[in-house]
Amino acid sequence: MSDIKDFDKFLILLKDATKELAKTMLKDYEKEALSDTKVFLKTSKDDIERWSKLLSEGKLTKEDYEWLISSKKDVLELELLKNTGLGAVQIDKFKNAFIHLLINTALDVFL
C-alpha cells in the first residue's frame, strides 16, 4: 500500500531523473524545462497521487495508470521552453520523454 513516504520518494526520484533528462535533451534550456515540469507536477499532484495510490493498492491496472498519466500530457504546457524559441518538435519530444519518465518512475515505486 502506498503512503505519503512512497509518494515523496517518487517525487524525489522523478525530480532527479527529470534533471538528467533535461540536461541530456535540452542542454541550454535545462532551467526552463525544470521550472515547467515543476509547475505541471504542482497542478497535477492530486491526480497523480490518487492514481498512484490506486495503482499500489491494485485497484488500477498498469495500463489504466499509463493511460491516465498520458492523458495529462495536454496539461503539460512547457511555457518557459516555448518562450525560448526552442522548436516545437524538440519541445514535444521532451514532453513525451517526461511523461514516459513519470510513468516508469511511478511503476518502479508503486508496483
Contacts in CASP RR format, 6 or more apart in sequence:
PFRMAT RR
TARGET T0000
AUTHOR 0000-0000-0000
METHOD contacts of the structure
MODEL  1
MSDIKDFDKFLILLKDATKELAKTMLKDYEKEALSDTKVFLKTSKDDIER
WSKLLSEGKLTKEDYEWLISSKKDVLELELLKNTGLGAVQIDKFKNAFIH
LLINTALDVFL
1 53 0 8 1.000
1 56 0 8 1.000
1 57 0 8 1.000
2 52 0 8 1.000
2 53 0 8 1.000
2 55 0 8 1.000
2 56 0 8 1.000
2 57 0 8 1.000
2 110 0 8 1.000
6 52 0 8 1.000
6 56 0 8 1.000
6 109 0 8 1.000
6 110 0 8 1.000
7 49 0 8 1.000
7 52 0 8 1.000
7 53 0 8 1.000
9 109 0 8 1.000
10 52 0 8 1.000
10 105 0 8 1.000
10 106 0 8 1.000
10 109 0 8 1.000
10 110 0 8 1.000
11 41 0 8 1.000
13 105 0 8 1.000
13 108 0 8 1.000
13 109 0 8 1.000
14 41 0 8 1.000
14 101 0 8 1.000
14 102 0 8 1.000
14 105 0 8 1.000
14 106 0 8 1.000
17 101 0 8 1.000
17 105 0 8 1.000
18 33 0 8 1.000
18 34 0 8 1.000
18 37 0 8 1.000
18 98 0 8 1.000
18 101 0 8 1.000
19 30 0 8 1.000
19 34 0 8 1.000
21 33 0 8 1.000
21 94 0 8 1.000
21 97 0 8 1.000
21 98 0 8 1.000
21 101 0 8 1.000
22 29 0 8 1.000
22 30 0 8 1.000
22 33 0 8 1.000
22 34 0 8 1.000
22 37 0 8 1.000
22 94 0 8 1.000
23 30 0 8 1.000
25 33 0 8 1.000
25 90 0 8 1.000
25 93 0 8 1.000
25 94 0 8 1.000
25 97 0 8 1.000
26 32 0 8 1.000
26 33 0 8 1.000
26 81 0 8 1.000
26 86 0 8 1.000
26 90 0 8 1.000
26 94 0 8 1.000
29 81 0 8 1.000
29 84 0 8 1.000
29 86 0 8 1.000
32 80 0 8 1.000
32 81 0 8 1.000
32 83 0 8 1.000
32 84 0 8 1.000
33 78 0 8 1.000
33 80 0 8 1.000
33 81 0 8 1.000
33 94 0 8 1.000
35 80 0 8 1.000
36 76 0 8 1.000
36 77 0 8 1.000
36 78 0 8 1.000
36 79 0 8 1.000
36 80 0 8 1.000
36 81 0 8 1.000
37 76 0 8 1.000
37 98 0 8 1.000
39 77 0 8 1.000
39 79 0 8 1.000
40 72 0 8 1.000
40 75 0 8 1.000
40 76 0 8 1.000
40 77 0 8 1.000
41 48 0 8 1.000
43 75 0 8 1.000
44 72 0 8 1.000
44 75 0 8 1.000
47 68 0 8 1.000
47 72 0 8 1.000
48 69 0 8 1.000
48 72 0 8 1.000
48 102 0 8 1.000
48 106 0 8 1.000
51 60 0 8 1.000
51 65 0 8 1.000
51 68 0 8 1.000
51 69 0 8 1.000
52 65 0 8 1.000
52 106 0 8 1.000
52 109 0 8 1.000
52 110 0 8 1.000
54 60 0 8 1.000
54 65 0 8 1.000
55 62 0 8 1.000
55 65 0 8 1.000
55 106 0 8 1.000
55 107 0 8 1.000
55 110 0 8 1.000
55 111 0 8 1.000
56 110 0 8 1.000
56 111 0 8 1.000
60 68 0 8 1.000
62 107 0 8 1.000
62 111 0 8 1.000
65 103 0 8 1.000
65 106 0 8 1.000
65 107 0 8 1.000
66 103 0 8 1.000
69 99 0 8 1.000
69 102 0 8 1.000
69 103 0 8 1.000
69 106 0 8 1.000
70 99 0 8 1.000
70 103 0 8 1.000
72 99 0 8 1.000
73 95 0 8 1.000
73 96 0 8 1.000
73 99 0 8 1.000
76 95 0 8 1.000
76 98 0 8 1.000
76 99 0 8 1.000
78 91 0 8 1.000
78 94 0 8 1.000
78 95 0 8 1.000
81 91 0 8 1.000
81 94 0 8 1.000
82 91 0 8 1.000
END
